[in-house]
Amino acid sequence: GGNTITNPGGGGGAAPVASITVLAASPQLPSDQTGLTTVQVTAQVKDAGNAVLEDVPVSFTATSGSIAVTQPTTDGAGLAIAQLSNGTNPANRNITITATAGGVSGSVVVRVTG
């Protein structure tokens, strides 16, 4: 014995989320007045043993701009996906995108430039 992993306050049969890694396809987003340019944001969800977790719902938020979630539940690679645009606001700024799953969150910053 001795290999039991407990998750305080947890429920459900899935392994608890231990980490979420958020990556942006590009660190910059052009300051485009139409807001049509997007940067793909990917969140990878893993358990305490660094195994990827499938079928975990992930929520994405952004401090500004617009975030459109295209894959809200993790796939077999543990990935959930969203698209960030500047939301028709071409002002140069930093946008922080945060992804949250199972009470664990991670974030990445994309800079609007132009």
Secondary structure, DSSP 8 states (H G I E B T S, - for coil): -------TT--SSS----EEEEEES-SEEE--TT----EEEEEEEE-TT--B-SS-B-EEEESSSEEEEEE-B--TTSEEEEEEE-TT----EEEEEEEEETTEEEEEEEEEE-
